[in-house]
Amino acid sequence: MDIVLTLVFSIVMLFFMIYPAIKITEWIDERYPLPKKLYTPFMLTTVLLLSLAVGLFLHYA
């Protein structure tokens, strides 16, 4: 039940984490240039990790 509740919180946070993920990816791309082929998957992975982190925080905090 804990996993389901955490995933529900994370799914809601997906939309809110898009902008911070874009900014983080741009910041990393300025410092360490990413190939264009890797830019989008890196940004999507960042969105998923940020939303999962916020979902975990909302569940356990």
Buried (B, 14 or more C-beta within 10 A) or exposed (E): EEEEEBBEBBEEBBEEBBEBBEEBBEEBBEEEEBEEEEBEEBBEEBBBBBBBEBBBEBBEE
